[in-house]
Amino acid sequence: MTGTVAVIRGFGPVFAILFGLQFVSMGAMEMSGPFWPLRIEELSSSGGLFALAGIGVYVCPMVGVSLTSALWGRMGDRYGNRLMMVRALAGLAITQILVSFAEDVWLILLLRFLQGCCAGYIAPAQAYGIQITGGRNRGVLLTWLQVATNVGSLCGAFLGGLILDASSFTAINLTAGFICAACAVSAFAILPQPVGETNWAARDRIGLDQASKAQSTAPVWGLLVLTGMMLASRMVLQVPFALYMDEVFHAPHWVTGFSYGLLALGFVVAAPLWAQFFNDRSISFILGWMVLIAGGCALLTSLAGLTRSVEYFAVIYLLWGGLLGGTTPILVALISAATADGRQGSVLGTAQSWQQIASVAGIAIGAGATQIFGLLSVYPLVSLLYAASLFTALGLWFSARPRLPVGDPQ
């Protein structure tokens, strides 16, 4: 852990600002995360509309992000990732304030879609962080930015539950909108412009050479597929989670928010340890551990579906989050390392688009399974999906292992 602290100090004060902005803004957006099904159910005139909109309220922003992230990433490479961060935060603020006044389900879905189209904050923030650190220890850097997101998720979900118990869903969205607006102003005023962002021709020439070498050492598309599968497995629970907590445990809103946030807490505690453990390790070593992590996730989610104790359920969520800390940020760091410096915004935007597509697929699978098989089916389903991720990671591990030249002795 001492080595991790030394690496973070080496990133400099700009990283602290970047971490704070991601923590606050992503936490603000997560305040409403667990409670959208309750709001949609309140506004829906029929069970069919609730079933459709309950999925759409999560899927619409993800579709928007998936359609635009690669574009915003290319614009970040061309015009600056700092500008794209400010643009995304401003878009989140405006749409979140507008959605707080929406009383019609279809208007909410439209605004959520526009929110996704205007967003795309995480990819330029990652690319900006790589710029200001010169690409050093990118696994640790991306992990800590993901930690900021998950700390925000933990605090935001819990705070959202408290606001909902004391006030209204409108108050949650208004608060989040004003917080994002403050973050946009802060990013524009405080974050410095990285040096050398305008020498595009030279960067593109260098980038082609770097990309050619990088692609031969890492299965980028395989890593994207594994990242998407792991994320889709988790997102199966996005729609049914609050309903499951209510039906199975009869939990109050604050317990639902707290349990939802424990996944993020486990991530926060474990992710820096995973990053330090994987730092400077070979891709075959990391993929071997991905096999074990996927197996652990399959076991824990199976146990979560079996328990009827909310205390045990909470502990399982904490442990599950700890395993997830060794997945997405590490895989994204491998993808980033296999890509030329001048294309970081583009590849990270593509990775974010891919993650959003996977999230949409996971949400649709979870909602469909809930409607067809009932709430009790979702955790066994998640366990099976993690088992599929295990076999995917195993295949990538076999393909990434170093091979002896023909004729060499064992």
GUVOVO-897340 format. One record per atom (N, C-alpha, C): x, y, z. Coordinates in steps of 0.05 Angstrom, whole numbers, plus 5000, padded with zeros to 4 digits. Each point is the difference from the previous one (the first is absolute). Last residue first. Example, Ala and Ser with C-alpha at 12.3 -4.5 7.8 and 13.67 -1.06 7.14 Angstrom:
525749555142
501650245001
498550225014
500648854999
498250245000
501850245000
***
This chain:
523144404532
498250095021
501650095025
504350074900
499449805021
498150125021
499950304895
501350065025
499449795021
496350024910
502649875002
501450065026
493050704966
500049724992
502849885001
497450805067
500549964971
500149704994
494150345082
502849944994
500349974970
492450635049
500549744988
503049974994
493050605071
502350004983
500649714990
489950355024
502449875012
502450014981
490850304981
502050205007
502549885012
492149494973
501150144976
502250195007
495449545070
501449804983
501350144976
494650535055
502449925014
501749804983
491450254970
502050224996
502649935014
492949405013
500949994972
502050224994
496149995086
501749774996
501149984972
493650655021
502650075011
502049774996
491249834976
501150194981
502850095010
495049445056
501049854976
501250184979
496050405077
502349835008
501249864976
492050474990
502350185000
502549855008
491949545005
500750044972
502450194998
496549885085
501249754991
500950024971
494950695036
502850025009
501549744992
490950024982
501450184983
502950045008
494349485055
500549864975
501650184980
497150385082
502149805005
500749854974
492850604998
502550145002
502349815004
491449645003
500750084973
502750154999
496249765084
501149764986
500850074971
495950705047
502649945010
501249744989
491050304976
502150174990
502849935010
490849605018
501749884979
502550164994
492650235061
501849815012
501949874979
492850634977
502350135013
502149795010
493649724917
499650115026
502650105012
497949634909
500549795020
499750105029
498150564921
499349734992
500249805023
502350945011
497249984990
499249714994
508950175026
498250075022
497149974992
506849904935
499949775018
498150055023
501650714941
498549784987
499749765018
505350725029
497250075001
498349784987
509449894999
498949995027
497150065002
504550064916
499949735009
498749985028
501750854966
497849884985
499749705009
507250485035
497550115011
497649864986
508749804968
499649895026
497350095012
502650374917
499449714997
499449885027
502950885000
497349994989
499249704997
508850165025
498250075022
497149984991
506849894936
499949775018
498050055023
501850714943
498549804985
499749755018
505450675034
497250085001
498249804985
509349884998
499049955027
497150075002
504550214921
499649715002
498949935027
502350894986
497649934983
499549705003
507750325041
497750085015
497449934984
508249834958
499649825023
497650075016
502550584931
498949754989
499549805022
504250795024
497250054993
498749754988
509049965018
498650005026
497050074995
505850034926
499749725009
498549995027
501750864962
498449844982
499549725011
505750605046
497250085002
498249834983
509449854994
498949925026
497050085003
507250104928
497349884995
498649925026
509250354990
498350204987
497249904995
506749425038
499550235018
498050204988
499648954972
501850224997
499250245017
497648985029
499150204980
502050245000
499649235062
500449884973
499350204978
498950215093
502849954996
500649894972
490950125027
501450264997
503049964994
494949245022
499150104974
501550274994
501349635084
501349834980
499350104972
495650415071
502850085000
501649844980
491149775016
500150254984
502950104999
498449255054
499649934972
500250254982
500350125093
502449864991
499849934970
492550405044
502350194997
502549874990
492149425012
499850214980
502450194998
500749265069
499149944973
500150244981
501749875100
502149894984
499249954971
493950325068
502250194999
502449914984
492449455020
499650174976
502250214998
499649435076
500949854976
499850184975
496750355081
502949975002
501149854976
490650095009
501350254992
503049985001
495349285035
499750014971
501250254988
499549915093
502149834989
499950004969
493250485045
502650125006
502349844988
491349664996
500350224982
502750145004
497649315059
500649894974
500450234980
497250245085
502849915001
500849884972
491050255012
501750245000
503049924999
493649315011
499850124973
501950244997
498849625085
501749834983
500150114971
494150435058
502750045009
502049844983
490649904987
501050254987
502950065009
495249044990
500950185020
501250244987
497049204956
497750165007
500650185024
505949434915
499650095027
497450165003
503149634915
499149805018
499350115028
503850514926
497349924993
498849805019
509050295010
498250235004
497149934994
507049374981
499350025029
498150225006
503249944912
498349765006
499250005029
506150644973
497350074991
498149775003
509149855022
498850205018
497250074991
505249424945
499449875025
498550205019
503250324917
497949804995
499149885027
507450575001
497650154996
497649814996
508649625004
499250105027
497450164998
503949704920
499049785015
499050085027
504350644947
497449944989
498749765015
508850235023
498150205009
497249954990
507149444971
499449955028
497950205010
503350114913
498649755001
499049955029
505750724984
497250064992
498349755001
509349935016
498550095023
497150084993
505849764930
499649775018
498550075025
502450694942
497749854990
499649745015
507550545021
497650145007
497549844991
508549674976
499749995029
497350125008
502750084910
499149725006
499649965030
503450834969
497149974993
499149725006
508150405058
499549924972
497049974996
503950695075
499749714995
499449954971
501050875048
502349894986
499949704997
492950305066
501850204988
502549864989
492449605051
500249954971
502150194987
498150075094
500649724995
500649954971
496850855027
502849965008
500949724994
491050184984
501750164981
502949965007
493649625058
500249854975
501850154980
498250435079
501649775006
500449834975
494250754997
502850085001
501949775006
490549814999
501150074974
502950105001
494149745078
501749804987
501450104975
493950555054
502049885018
502049834985
492650374953
501850215009
502349895017
492949424972
501850084977
502150205009
493349765061
501949784996
501950064978
493250635012
501950005023
502149784997
492850034939
502050214994
502150015022
492849435013
501549904977
502350194993
493750265065
502149825010
501649874978
492250574986
502650135001
502249835011
491049684996
500950074973
502850124999
495949875083
500849754989
501050034971
496450765042
502549925013
501149744989
491550324970
502250174991
502749925011
492449555032
500449944972
502350164989
497350205086
501449745000
500549914971
495050785014
502750055007
501649745001
490649984982
501650114978
502950045007
494749215051
499550294995
501950114979
497148945002
502050195010
499050294995
497148994987
498250225010
501750235012
502949154954
501050095026
498250205013
497949604914
501349785015
500650085028
495850624939
498449765001
501249795018
504550844985
497350055012
498549745004
508450004956
500450075028
497350035014
499849864908
500949755014
500350065030
498250724943
497649845003
500749745015
507150584978
498350125021
497449845004
505949674932
501250015026
498250115022
498749854899
498549855021
501150045028
504150464921
497150055002
498749865024
509449864985
499450295002
497150065004
505249134987
498550065025
499150305002
505449634927
497549855001
498250085023
509250294985
497850184994
497349864998
508549535015
499250175023
497550164995
503649484929
499149825022
499150165024
503850464927
497349914995
498949825022
509150265002
498350225007
497049934996
506749384975
500150045029
498050225009
501249854908
498649785012
499950035030
504850644949
497250024996
498449785014
509549975001
499050225016
497050034997
504149374945
500049915028
499050225018
501050224909
497949815004
499849915029
507150564976
497550144999
497649815005
508649634991
499750145026
497450155001
502149604919
499449795020
499750125027
502950554931
497149944997
499249785019
509150255000
498450225008
497049934998
509149455014
497549954985
497950215007
511250095000
497749985017
497549964983
509050104963
500649905027
497649975018
500450364908
501249744999
500549885027
496550884986
497949814994
501249714999
505650775015
498449935023
498049774994
505750394932
501549835019
498249905023
496250594937
500849754986
501549825019
497650865031
497749824999
500749734987
506550695003
499549895026
497749804999
501950484921
502249815007
499549875026
493950674975
499849764983
502149805005
500350835047
497949825009
499649764983
506050704976
501149835021
497949805009
497250624938
502049834988
501249815020
493750645030
498749794984
502149814987
503050755049
498949805018
498649784984
503550744953
502149845011
498949785018
493850614965
501249844979
502249825010
495550625060
498549764993
501349834978
502050745075
501749894979
498849754989
496350535075
499250094973
501849894978
500649905100
497649874990
499450064971
507350255071
500549854975
497649864988
499750225104
501950114981
500149834975
491150135065
502549844997
501850114978
493250585061
500149894974
502649834997
495150155097
501750124980
499849874973
492450125082
501749814987
501750134979
493650535051
502349905015
501849814984
491650444968
501650215013
502649895012
493449434956
500950214981
502050195013
496049345054
501849884980
501150204981
493450285062
502649955013
502049884981
491150144971
501450265004
502749955012
494649254992
500750104973
501650265002
496349625079
502349864991
501050094973
492050365036
502350105015
502649864991
492049684963
500650274990
502450125014
496649185032
501449974974
500750274988
494850005078
502749915006
501649964975
490950234992
501650235010
502949925007
493949314974
500550194978
501750235009
497149365065
502149904982
500650194978
493050235058
502550015014
502349904982
491349924967
500850285001
502750025014
496049154999
501050084973
500950295000
496249655081
502449854993
501250114974
491650325027
502250125015
502749864995
492049644963
500750254987
502450145014
495949245038
501849934979
500950244984
497350155103
498749894976
502249934979
500450085111
498850204982
498749864976
504349525074
499350255013
498550194982
503149134971
498549955025
499050275012
505650044925
497449904992
498349945025
508950295013
498450224988
497249904994
506249365030
499350185021
498250234990
503649404937
498049875016
499150175023
507050324946
497550004985
497849865016
508749985034
498950265003
497350024985
504849204990
499150035028
498750275005
503949844916
497649825004
498950035028
508050484979
497750104986
497549835004
508549735035
498950245015
497450104987
504549274957
499349935028
498650235014
503550164915
497649834998
499149925028
508050494992
497750164995
497449844999
507949535007
499550155025
497650184997
502849584922
498649815018
499650125028
504750494933
497349954991
498549835020
509150145015
498550255004
497149974992
505849304982
499450015029
498450255006
503449904914
497649845004
499349995029
507750454980
497750154989
497549845002
507849585026
499250215020
497850184989
503649334943
498749885023
499050215019
505250264927
497249944992
498549875023
509250185016
498550254994
497149944994
506049285010
499450125026
498350254996
503049584922
498249825014
499150125027
506650444947
497350054992
498049825013
510150285008
498349855019
497050044993
504950674944
501349845020
497949865018
498850644924
499649724996
501349825020
499850985001
501849904980
499849704996
494750635055
501949835013
502149884981
492750564971
501550165021
502149845015
494549584931
501650224990
501650135021
493849345025
502449884987
501850214989
491850295036
501849915021
502549874989
493250254939
501350245012
502049925022
494649324963
502050094981
501550245010
492849705052
502249805000
502250094981
492450535001
501450035026
502349805002
494249954925
501950224998
501550055026
493549295002
502249954981
501950244997
492150085056
502149825011
502349964981
491750524981
502050135016
502449825006
491049984944
502649914992
502350145015
489750354975
501849935022
502749914988
491750254952
501650235008
502349925020
493849354968
501350114976
501850245008
494649595067
502249824991
501550124977
492550475029
502150015021
502349824992
492349984948
501650244994
502350035021
493949305015
501549954976
501850244993
494150105071
502149825008
501749924976
492450534985
502150165014
502349825009
492549584961
501350174980
502350155013
494549495057
501749834983
501550164979
493850455054
502349915016
501849834984
491950254962
501850225001
502549945016
493249364997
501350024974
501950244999
494649865078
502049794997
501550034974
496050835055
499149814980
502249804995
500950775056
497949845012
498849794981
509450715017
498449834982
498049835016
507050615034
497450114997
498149834983
509249785016
498950025026
497150114999
505749934924
498649755006
498750015028
505450734969
497649984984
498449755008
508450135039
498150205010
497449984985
507049464971
499149915026
498050205012
504250204917
498049794997
499049905027
506950665000
497550114987
497949784999
508649765034
498650195017
497350094988
505849444949
498849865023
498450185017
505050394931
497849854990
498549845021
508050455023
497850204995
497549854989
507749485013
498950095026
497750204996
504849724923
498549785011
498650085027
506050624957
497649964985
498149795012
508650125037
498250235007
497449974985
506649374979
499149965028
498050225008
504350064916
497949805000
499049945028
507350594990
497550134989
497749805000
508549675025
499050185020
497450134991
505149464941
498249855018
498950175022
503150304897
500750005028
498049865018
500550074900
499750275011
500650025030
501249174946
500450224982
500050275013
498249185047
502749984989
500750244983
491349955033
501950055022
502849984990
493249774941
500150295004
501950085022
498349094987
501650114978
500250305001
494649595065
502849925003
501750114978
490750114994
501150195020
503049935005
495449404944
500250274987
501350205019
498149155034
502349984981
500450274986
492449925057
502650005015
502449994982
490149984976
501650244998
502849995013
492949294997
500050124973
501950234997
498749555084
501349814981
500150124972
495650495069
502949995004
501349824979
490650035000
501250264993
503050015002
495449245031
500050014971
501250264990
498949925091
502249834991
500149994970
492950475043
502650145002
502349834990
491549564998
500150244983
502650165003
497749225055
501249944974
500350254983
495950025088
502849945001
501349974973
490950185005
501150215016
503049955005
494449354954
500950234984
501450225016
495949225042
502549934985
501150254987
492050105042
501949925021
502649924988
492650194944
501450245009
502049945022
494549294967
501650124978
501750235010
494149585061
502049814992
501850114978
492750525029
502049985021
502349814991
492450054946
501550254997
502350005021
493949295004
501649984976
501850254996
493749975072
502349825005
501849984975
494350905013
499549724997
502549845005
499750955006
497149955001
499249714997
509150575042
499049834979
497049945004
506050525059
499050154978
498649834979
504249625079
498250215010
498650144977
506949384982
497649865009
497850205009
508550334979
498649924976
497449855007
505750245071
498950244987
498449934975
504749315044
497850105017
498750244989
507649634956
497649844997
497650095017
508550465008
498550064976
497649824996
507250015070
497250065006
498350074976
510049805012
498449775009
497050055000
506050734968
500449744987
498249785010
501550985025
497449904992
500149714990
507950455029
498150045021
497249894993
508250054944
499149755011
498050035022
504250754956
498349854980
499049745011
505950525053
497550154996
498249854981
508649675013
498449955024
497350144997
506550164935
498849734997
498349925024
504550845004
498149994978
498749734996
506750125068
497750165005
497949984978
508449534991
498549915024
497450155003
506050284933
498749754993
498349895023
505250785015
497850054981
498549754992
507749925056
497750135013
497750054982
508049654963
498749805018
497650135013
505450574951
498649824982
498549795016
505650585047
497750144990
498349824982
508149655030
498150035023
497550154992
507049924938
498649755003
498050025023
505950714984
497850004981
498449745002
508050145053
497550125010
497750004980
507949234993
499950295003
497250105008
504649094983
498250114980
499750305002
505049465063
501550074976
498350114978
496249665081
501450265005
501550094975
496249154997
497950214999
501250285005
505649245007
499350054973
497950224998
502649725085
502250144987
499350064971
494049475049
499950285010
502250174986
500049074983
497750144988
499850295008
506449455041
500850064973
497750144985
498449705087
501950235001
500850084972
494949225015
498350245000
501750255000
***
